[in-house]
Amino acid sequence: MNMIRSSEDSTLIRNTLQRWQFLIQEYQLVKAKKHPRYRFVQDFYTANGLQRQNFIKYYNRFLNKPTSSSLLPQKRGPRYKIRRTPGFIEQKVLELRYNGANRYEIHATLKERYNNFTPA
């Protein structure tokens, strides 16, 4: 008996994409006033168990980049490496901490030297 590895199984992704593609087609029919069942967009949201804010987020993302990958949930939270303090400043902060400076003194010291790169 062959077992399917869950890491290789794309059923959830495929189902998510099919659902969102279907919902977008239905939404466009409602907006064009050609849908046989829904007269108003709010009726469409209610019948499909959607919140307007969430649907519009996915719909606009799809309009900006009409690929199937735009309909999948995106990574949440900040990008770690982009917001990281540069290493040379981090070392300077650690050195000042070791010498007994508090955060206000550290900020003032670094502000004089690094100006725009000073961590808050």
DSSP file (Angstrom, degrees, kcal/mol; ACC not computed):
  #  RESIDUE AA STRUCTURE BP1 BP2  ACC     N-H-->O    O-->H-N    N-H-->O    O-->H-N    TCO  KAPPA ALPHA  PHI   PSI    X-CA   Y-CA   Z-CA
    1    1 A M              0   0    0      0, 0.0     2,-0.4     0, 0.0     0, 0.0   0.000 360.0 360.0 360.0 127.1    0.0    0.0    0.0
    2    2 A N        -     0   0    0      2,-0.0     2,-0.4     1,-0.0     0, 0.0  -0.724 360.0-150.5 -89.0 130.6    1.4    3.4   -1.0
    3    3 A M        -     0   0    0     -2,-0.4     2,-0.5     0, 0.0    -1,-0.0  -0.834  12.0-131.6-100.9 138.1    1.1    6.2    1.5
    4    4 A I        -     0   0    0     -2,-0.4     2,-0.3     2,-0.0     5,-0.1  -0.753  20.9-127.3 -88.3 128.5    0.8    9.8    0.2
    5    5 A R    >>  -     0   0    0     -2,-0.5     3,-1.0     1,-0.1     4,-0.9  -0.584   9.6-138.7 -74.9 134.2    3.2   12.2    2.0
    6    6 A S  T 34 S+     0   0    0     -2,-0.3     3,-0.3     1,-0.3    -1,-0.1   0.800 102.0  60.1 -65.9 -26.9    1.3   15.1    3.3
    7    7 A S  T 34 S+     0   0    0      1,-0.2    -1,-0.3     3,-0.0    -2,-0.0   0.760 109.5  43.0 -71.4 -22.5    4.1   17.5    2.2
    8    8 A E  T <4 S+     0   0    0     -3,-1.0     2,-0.6     2,-0.0    -1,-0.2   0.558  91.3  99.8 -96.7 -10.4    3.5   16.4   -1.4
    9    9 A D     <  -     0   0    0     -4,-0.9     3,-0.3    -3,-0.3     4,-0.2  -0.670  45.0-179.6 -82.7 120.1   -0.3   16.4   -1.2
   10   10 A S     >  +     0   0    0     -2,-0.6     4,-2.6     1,-0.2     5,-0.2   0.032  45.1 115.6-107.4  26.1   -1.6   19.6   -2.8
   11   11 A T  H  > S+     0   0    0      1,-0.2     4,-2.8     2,-0.2     5,-0.2   0.919  76.6  48.9 -62.3 -45.2   -5.3   18.9   -2.2
   12   12 A L  H  > S+     0   0    0     -3,-0.3     4,-2.4     1,-0.2    -1,-0.2   0.908 113.1  47.4 -63.8 -41.2   -5.8   21.8    0.2
   13   13 A I  H  > S+     0   0    0      2,-0.2     4,-2.5     1,-0.2    -1,-0.2   0.933 113.2  48.3 -64.0 -45.5   -4.1   24.3   -2.2
   14   14 A R  H  X S+     0   0    0     -4,-2.6     4,-2.4     1,-0.2    -2,-0.2   0.910 112.8  48.0 -62.4 -43.3   -6.1   23.0   -5.2
   15   15 A N  H  X S+     0   0    0     -4,-2.8     4,-2.3     2,-0.2    -1,-0.2   0.900 111.4  50.6 -65.4 -40.5   -9.4   23.2   -3.2
   16   16 A T  H  X S+     0   0    0     -4,-2.4     4,-2.5    -5,-0.2     5,-0.2   0.931 111.7  47.5 -62.2 -45.9   -8.6   26.7   -2.0
   17   17 A L  H  X S+     0   0    0     -4,-2.5     4,-2.5     1,-0.2     5,-0.2   0.916 111.6  49.9 -62.6 -43.5   -7.8   27.9   -5.5
   18   18 A Q  H  X S+     0   0    0     -4,-2.4     4,-2.2     1,-0.2    -1,-0.2   0.910 111.6  49.1 -62.1 -41.7  -11.0   26.4   -7.0
   19   19 A R  H  X S+     0   0    0     -4,-2.3     4,-2.7     1,-0.2    -2,-0.2   0.944 113.3  45.0 -64.5 -48.1  -13.1   28.0   -4.3
   20   20 A W  H  X S+     0   0    0     -4,-2.5     4,-2.3     1,-0.2    -1,-0.2   0.880 112.4  51.4 -66.7 -36.9  -11.6   31.4   -4.8
   21   21 A Q  H  X S+     0   0    0     -4,-2.5     4,-2.0    -5,-0.2    -1,-0.2   0.913 112.1  47.5 -64.1 -41.3  -11.8   31.2   -8.6
   22   22 A F  H  X S+     0   0    0     -4,-2.2     4,-2.4    -5,-0.2    -2,-0.2   0.931 112.1  49.5 -62.9 -46.2  -15.5   30.2   -8.4
   23   23 A L  H  X S+     0   0    0     -4,-2.7     4,-2.6     1,-0.2    -2,-0.2   0.873 109.5  51.5 -63.7 -37.2  -16.2   33.0   -5.9
   24   24 A I  H  X S+     0   0    0     -4,-2.3     4,-2.3     2,-0.2    -1,-0.2   0.910 109.8  49.2 -67.0 -41.2  -14.5   35.6   -8.1
   25   25 A Q  H  X S+     0   0    0     -4,-2.0     4,-1.7     2,-0.2    -2,-0.2   0.927 113.3  47.0 -62.2 -43.9  -16.5   34.5  -11.1
   26   26 A E  H  X S+     0   0    0     -4,-2.4     4,-2.2     1,-0.2    -2,-0.2   0.919 111.1  51.9 -62.6 -44.0  -19.8   34.7   -9.1
   27   27 A Y  H  X S+     0   0    0     -4,-2.6     4,-2.7     1,-0.2    -1,-0.2   0.896 107.4  52.1 -60.6 -42.0  -18.8   38.1   -7.7
   28   28 A Q  H  X S+     0   0    0     -4,-2.3     4,-1.6     1,-0.2    -1,-0.2   0.864 108.7  51.0 -65.9 -34.5  -18.2   39.5  -11.2
   29   29 A L  H  <>S+     0   0    0     -4,-1.7     5,-2.7     2,-0.2     6,-0.7   0.910 110.6  48.7 -65.9 -41.5  -21.6   38.3  -12.3
   30   30 A V  H ><5S+     0   0    0     -4,-2.2     3,-1.4     1,-0.2    -2,-0.2   0.930 110.9  50.1 -64.0 -44.5  -23.2   40.0   -9.3
   31   31 A K  H 3<5S+     0   0    0     -4,-2.7    -1,-0.2     1,-0.3    -2,-0.2   0.836 111.0  49.2 -63.5 -32.0  -21.3   43.3  -10.0
   32   32 A A  T 3<5S-     0   0    0     -4,-1.6    -1,-0.3    -5,-0.2    -2,-0.2   0.441 112.8-122.8 -84.7   0.4  -22.4   43.1  -13.7
   33   33 A K  T < 5S+     0   0    0     -3,-1.4    -3,-0.2    -4,-0.3    -2,-0.1   0.840  84.0 110.8  60.2  36.8  -26.0   42.5  -12.5
   34   34 A K      < +     0   0    0     -5,-2.7    -4,-0.2    -6,-0.1    -5,-0.1   0.279  36.4 118.7-119.1   6.7  -26.2   39.3  -14.5
   35   35 A H        -     0   0    0     -6,-0.7    -9,-0.0     3,-0.3    -8,-0.0  -0.606  56.4-147.0 -80.1 133.4  -26.3   36.7  -11.7
   36   36 A P  S    S+     0   0    0      0, 0.0    -1,-0.1     0, 0.0     3,-0.1   0.744  92.4  28.9 -71.3 -22.1  -29.5   34.6  -11.6
   37   37 A R  S    S+     0   0    0      1,-0.2     2,-0.5     2,-0.0    -2,-0.0   0.845 110.5  58.2-106.7 -44.1  -29.6   34.3   -7.8
   38   38 A Y        +     0   0    0      1,-0.2    -3,-0.3     5,-0.0    -1,-0.2  -0.790  42.9 175.4-101.8 128.6  -28.0   37.3   -6.2
   39   39 A R  S    S+     0   0    0     -2,-0.5     2,-0.3     1,-0.1    -1,-0.2   0.788  73.6  37.6 -93.6 -34.6  -29.2   40.8   -6.8
   40   40 A F  S  > S-     0   0    0      1,-0.1     4,-1.3    -7,-0.0     3,-0.3  -0.846  77.1-126.0-119.5 154.5  -26.9   42.6   -4.3
   41   41 A V  H  > S+     0   0    0     -2,-0.3     4,-2.4     1,-0.2     5,-0.2   0.866 110.5  60.7 -65.2 -36.4  -23.3   41.9   -3.3
   42   42 A Q  H  > S+     0   0    0      1,-0.2     4,-2.4     2,-0.2    -1,-0.2   0.867 101.7  53.2 -60.9 -35.5  -24.3   41.7    0.3
   43   43 A D  H  > S+     0   0    0     -3,-0.3     4,-2.5     2,-0.2    -1,-0.2   0.897 108.0  51.1 -64.4 -39.6  -26.6   38.7   -0.5
   44   44 A F  H  X S+     0   0    0     -4,-1.3     4,-1.7     2,-0.2    -2,-0.2   0.926 110.8  47.8 -62.0 -46.3  -23.6   37.0   -2.2
   45   45 A Y  H  X>S+     0   0    0     -4,-2.4     5,-2.7     1,-0.2     4,-0.6   0.929 113.8  47.1 -61.3 -46.0  -21.4   37.6    0.9
   46   46 A T  H ><5S+     0   0    0     -4,-2.4     3,-0.9     1,-0.2    -2,-0.2   0.915 111.1  50.1 -63.7 -44.9  -24.1   36.2    3.2
   47   47 A A  H 3<5S+     0   0    0     -4,-2.5    -1,-0.2     1,-0.2    -2,-0.2   0.822 116.3  41.7 -65.9 -31.3  -24.8   33.1    1.1
   48   48 A N  H 3<5S-     0   0    0     -4,-1.7    -1,-0.2    -5,-0.2    -2,-0.2   0.401 110.4-117.6 -98.2   2.6  -21.2   32.2    0.8
   49   49 A G  T <<5 +     0   0    0     -3,-0.9     2,-0.3    -4,-0.6    -3,-0.2   0.884  64.0 146.9  66.3  39.7  -20.3   32.9    4.4
   50   50 A L      < -     0   0    0     -5,-2.7     2,-0.5    -6,-0.2    -1,-0.2  -0.772  48.0-134.4-108.9 151.0  -17.8   35.7    3.5
   51   51 A Q     >  -     0   0    0     -2,-0.3     4,-2.4     1,-0.1     5,-0.2  -0.892  21.8-131.5 -98.3 137.0  -16.8   38.9    5.2
   52   52 A R  H  > S+     0   0    0     -2,-0.5     4,-2.7     1,-0.2     5,-0.2   0.889 104.0  53.1 -54.6 -45.6  -16.6   41.8    2.8
   53   53 A Q  H  > S+     0   0    0      1,-0.2     4,-1.7     2,-0.2    -1,-0.2   0.909 111.4  44.9 -60.3 -44.7  -13.2   43.0    3.9
   54   54 A N  H  > S+     0   0    0      2,-0.2     4,-1.9    -3,-0.2    -1,-0.2   0.912 114.2  48.4 -67.9 -42.4  -11.6   39.6    3.5
   55   55 A F  H  X S+     0   0    0     -4,-2.4     4,-2.9     1,-0.2    -2,-0.2   0.934 110.7  50.2 -64.6 -44.5  -13.1   38.9    0.1
   56   56 A I  H  X S+     0   0    0     -4,-2.7     4,-2.9    -5,-0.2     5,-0.3   0.862 106.7  56.9 -62.7 -35.4  -12.2   42.4   -1.3
   57   57 A K  H  X S+     0   0    0     -4,-1.7     4,-1.9    -5,-0.2    -1,-0.2   0.949 113.2  39.0 -60.2 -48.9   -8.6   41.8   -0.1
   58   58 A Y  H  X S+     0   0    0     -4,-1.9     4,-2.3     2,-0.2    -2,-0.2   0.889 115.5  53.1 -68.3 -39.0   -8.3   38.6   -2.1
   59   59 A Y  H  X S+     0   0    0     -4,-2.9     4,-2.3     2,-0.2    -2,-0.2   0.931 111.3  44.9 -63.8 -45.9  -10.2   40.0   -5.0
   60   60 A N  H  X S+     0   0    0     -4,-2.9     4,-2.2     2,-0.2    -1,-0.2   0.877 111.6  53.3 -66.3 -37.0   -8.0   43.1   -5.3
   61   61 A R  H  X S+     0   0    0     -4,-1.9     4,-1.7    -5,-0.3    -1,-0.2   0.898 110.5  48.0 -62.8 -39.0   -4.9   41.0   -4.9
   62   62 A F  H  < S+     0   0    0     -4,-2.3    -2,-0.2     2,-0.2    -1,-0.2   0.883 110.2  51.4 -68.3 -38.9   -6.2   38.9   -7.8
   63   63 A L  H  < S+     0   0    0     -4,-2.3    -2,-0.2     1,-0.2    -1,-0.2   0.882 111.1  48.2 -65.6 -37.8   -6.9   42.0  -10.0
   64   64 A N  H  < S+     0   0    0     -4,-2.2    -1,-0.2     1,-0.3    -2,-0.2   0.865 132.7  14.8 -70.3 -35.8   -3.4   43.3   -9.4
   65   65 A K  S  < S-     0   0    0     -4,-1.7     2,-3.0    -5,-0.2    -1,-0.3  -0.751  75.6-158.0-141.2  88.9   -1.7   40.0  -10.2
   66   66 A P        +     0   0    0      0, 0.0     2,-0.3     0, 0.0    -4,-0.1  -0.283  51.3 115.8 -75.0  63.4   -4.2   37.6  -12.0
   67   67 A T  S >  S-     0   0    0     -2,-3.0     3,-0.9     1,-0.1     4,-0.3  -0.866  76.0-115.6-121.6 161.6   -2.4   34.4  -11.2
   68   68 A S  G >  S+     0   0    0     -2,-0.3     3,-1.4     1,-0.2     4,-0.3   0.810 111.3  64.9 -67.7 -27.7   -3.5   31.5   -9.1
   69   69 A S  G >  S+     0   0    0      1,-0.3     3,-1.0     2,-0.2    -1,-0.2   0.762  90.7  65.2 -67.6 -22.5   -0.8   32.1   -6.5
   70   70 A S  G <  S+     0   0    0     -3,-0.9    -1,-0.3    -5,-0.3    -2,-0.2   0.672  95.5  59.2 -72.8 -14.6   -2.3   35.5   -5.6
   71   71 A L  G <  S+     0   0    0     -3,-1.4    -1,-0.2    -4,-0.3    -2,-0.2   0.544  87.8  91.0 -89.6  -7.9   -5.4   33.7   -4.3
   72   72 A L  S <  S-     0   0    0     -3,-1.0   -59,-0.0    -4,-0.3    -3,-0.0  -0.573  94.0 -90.4 -84.7 151.5   -3.4   31.7   -1.7
   73   73 A P        -     0   0    0      0, 0.0     2,-0.2     0, 0.0    -1,-0.1  -0.338  45.5-135.0 -59.8 140.2   -2.9   33.1    1.8
   74   74 A Q        -     0   0    0      1,-0.1     2,-0.1    -4,-0.1    -4,-0.0  -0.529  29.5 -82.7 -94.9 163.4    0.3   35.2    2.1
   75   75 A K        -     0   0    0     -2,-0.2     2,-0.2     1,-0.1    -1,-0.1  -0.401  48.5-139.9 -64.1 137.8    2.9   35.1    4.8
   76   76 A R        +     0   0    0     -2,-0.1    -1,-0.1    -3,-0.1     0, 0.0  -0.639  54.3  31.8 -99.8 158.2    1.9   37.2    7.8
   77   77 A G  S    S-     0   0    0     -2,-0.2     3,-0.0     2,-0.1     2,-0.0  -0.085  94.5 -41.9  90.4 171.8    4.0   39.4    9.9
   78   78 A P        -     0   0    0      0, 0.0     2,-0.7     0, 0.0     3,-0.1  -0.305  60.5-103.9 -72.0 156.7    7.1   41.6    9.3
   79   79 A R     >  -     0   0    0      1,-0.2     4,-1.5     2,-0.0     3,-0.3  -0.741  32.1-148.6 -81.8 118.8    9.9   40.4    7.1
   80   80 A Y  H  > S+     0   0    0     -2,-0.7     4,-0.5     1,-0.2     3,-0.2   0.902  88.4  44.2 -61.2 -49.9   12.6   39.5    9.6
   81   81 A K  H  4 S+     0   0    0      1,-0.2     3,-0.2     2,-0.2    -1,-0.2   0.754 109.1  57.4 -73.1 -23.3   15.8   40.3    7.6
   82   82 A I  H  4 S+     0   0    0     -3,-0.3    -1,-0.2     1,-0.2    -2,-0.2   0.888 110.9  41.2 -73.2 -38.7   14.5   43.7    6.3
   83   83 A R  H  < S+     0   0    0     -4,-1.5    -1,-0.2    -3,-0.2    -2,-0.2   0.440  88.0 119.0 -91.3   0.5   13.8   45.2    9.7
   84   84 A R     <  -     0   0    0     -4,-0.5     3,-0.1    -3,-0.2    -3,-0.0  -0.413  69.4-114.9 -72.8 139.9   16.9   43.9   11.4
   85   85 A T        -     0   0    0     -2,-0.1    -1,-0.1     1,-0.1     5,-0.1  -0.519  42.9 -97.4 -69.1 137.0   19.4   46.4   12.8
   86   86 A P    >>  -     0   0    0      0, 0.0     4,-2.2     0, 0.0     3,-0.5  -0.206  32.0-116.8 -56.6 148.9   22.7   46.3   11.0
   87   87 A G  H 3> S+     0   0    0      1,-0.2     4,-2.4     2,-0.2     5,-0.2   0.838 110.8  55.6 -59.9 -38.9   25.4   44.2   12.7
   88   88 A F  H 3> S+     0   0    0      1,-0.2     4,-1.4     2,-0.2    -1,-0.2   0.855 111.2  45.1 -66.9 -32.9   27.8   47.0   13.4
   89   89 A I  H <> S+     0   0    0     -3,-0.5     4,-2.5     2,-0.2    -1,-0.2   0.886 110.3  54.7 -74.5 -39.2   25.2   49.0   15.2
   90   90 A E  H  X S+     0   0    0     -4,-2.2     4,-2.3     1,-0.2    -2,-0.2   0.908 108.3  49.2 -58.9 -42.9   24.0   46.0   17.1
   91   91 A Q  H  X S+     0   0    0     -4,-2.4     4,-2.2     1,-0.2    -1,-0.2   0.894 110.0  51.3 -64.0 -39.7   27.6   45.4   18.4
   92   92 A K  H  X S+     0   0    0     -4,-1.4     4,-2.4     2,-0.2    -2,-0.2   0.894 109.3  50.5 -64.9 -40.2   27.8   49.1   19.4
   93   93 A V  H  X S+     0   0    0     -4,-2.5     4,-2.6     2,-0.2    -2,-0.2   0.932 110.8  48.9 -62.5 -46.3   24.5   48.8   21.4
   94   94 A L  H  X S+     0   0    0     -4,-2.3     4,-2.2     1,-0.2    -2,-0.2   0.888 111.1  50.6 -61.2 -39.1   25.8   45.7   23.1
   95   95 A E  H  X S+     0   0    0     -4,-2.2     4,-1.5     2,-0.2    -1,-0.2   0.920 111.8  46.7 -65.0 -44.1   29.1   47.5   24.0
   96   96 A L  H  <>S+     0   0    0     -4,-2.4     5,-2.3     2,-0.2     4,-0.2   0.883 111.6  51.8 -66.4 -37.8   27.2   50.5   25.4
   97   97 A R  H ><5S+     0   0    0     -4,-2.6     3,-1.6     1,-0.2    -1,-0.2   0.911 107.0  53.1 -61.3 -43.1   24.9   48.2   27.4
   98   98 A Y  H 3<5S+     0   0    0     -4,-2.2    -1,-0.2     1,-0.3    -2,-0.2   0.840 105.5  54.7 -62.5 -33.4   27.9   46.4   28.8
   99   99 A N  T 3<5S-     0   0    0     -4,-1.5    -1,-0.3    -5,-0.1    -2,-0.2   0.453 125.5-102.1 -81.3  -0.7   29.3   49.8   29.9
  100  100 A G  T < 5 +     0   0    0     -3,-1.6     2,-0.2     1,-0.3    -3,-0.2   0.587  68.1 150.0  97.1  11.2   26.1   50.5   31.8
  101  101 A A      < -     0   0    0     -5,-2.3    -1,-0.3     1,-0.1     2,-0.1  -0.549  38.2-135.6 -78.1 141.2   24.3   52.9   29.5
  102  102 A N     >  -     0   0    0     -2,-0.2     4,-2.4     1,-0.1     5,-0.2  -0.316  33.7 -92.3 -86.3 178.8   20.5   52.9   29.5
  103  103 A R  H  > S+     0   0    0      1,-0.2     4,-2.2     2,-0.2     5,-0.1   0.819 124.5  52.4 -65.7 -30.9   18.4   53.0   26.4
  104  104 A Y  H  > S+     0   0    0      2,-0.2     4,-2.3     1,-0.2    -1,-0.2   0.905 111.2  46.3 -71.3 -40.7   18.1   56.8   26.3
  105  105 A E  H  > S+     0   0    0      2,-0.2     4,-2.5     1,-0.2    -2,-0.2   0.896 112.4  51.3 -66.4 -39.6   21.8   57.2   26.5
  106  106 A I  H  X S+     0   0    0     -4,-2.4     4,-2.7     2,-0.2     5,-0.2   0.927 110.5  48.7 -62.0 -44.7   22.4   54.6   23.9
  107  107 A H  H  X S+     0   0    0     -4,-2.2     4,-2.3     1,-0.2    -2,-0.2   0.926 112.2  47.9 -62.3 -44.8   19.9   56.3   21.6
  108  108 A A  H  X S+     0   0    0     -4,-2.3     4,-1.4     2,-0.2    -1,-0.2   0.904 113.3  48.2 -63.5 -41.4   21.6   59.7   22.1
  109  109 A T  H  X S+     0   0    0     -4,-2.5     4,-1.0     1,-0.2    -2,-0.2   0.930 115.8  42.8 -65.2 -45.6   25.0   58.3   21.5
  110  110 A L  H  X>S+     0   0    0     -4,-2.7     4,-3.5     1,-0.2     5,-0.7   0.810 106.6  62.4 -72.1 -29.6   24.0   56.5   18.3
  111  111 A K  H  X5S+     0   0    0     -4,-2.3     4,-1.0    -5,-0.2    -1,-0.2   0.890 102.8  50.5 -63.0 -39.6   22.0   59.4   17.0
  112  112 A E  H  <5S+     0   0    0     -4,-1.4    -1,-0.2    -5,-0.2    -2,-0.2   0.878 122.1  31.9 -63.9 -37.3   25.1   61.6   16.9
  113  113 A R  H  <5S+     0   0    0     -4,-1.0    -2,-0.2     2,-0.1    -3,-0.1   0.898 132.6  22.3 -91.2 -44.5   27.0   59.0   15.0
  114  114 A Y  H ><5S+     0   0    0     -4,-3.5     3,-2.2     1,-0.2     2,-0.4   0.534  73.2 178.4-108.9  -8.5   24.6   57.1   12.7
  115  115 A N  G ><<S+     0   0    0     -4,-1.0     3,-1.3    -5,-0.7    -1,-0.2  -0.174  76.7  27.7  45.1 -94.3   21.6   59.6   12.4
  116  116 A N  G 3  S+     0   0    0     -2,-0.4    -1,-0.3     1,-0.3    -5,-0.1   0.748 121.3  54.7 -69.9 -23.6   19.2   57.7   10.1
  117  117 A F  G <  S+     0   0    0     -3,-2.2    -1,-0.3    -7,-0.1    -2,-0.2   0.378  76.9 124.3 -91.7   5.0   20.3   54.2   11.1
  118  118 A T    <   -     0   0    0     -3,-1.3     2,-0.1    -4,-0.1   -11,-0.1  -0.494  61.4-128.6 -69.6 125.3   19.8   54.8   14.8
  119  119 A P              0   0    0      0, 0.0    -9,-0.1     0, 0.0    -1,-0.1  -0.419 360.0 360.0 -71.0 151.3   17.4   52.2   16.3
  120  120 A A              0   0    0     -2,-0.1   -13,-0.1   -13,-0.0    -2,-0.1   0.472 360.0 360.0 -77.8 360.0   14.5   53.5   18.4
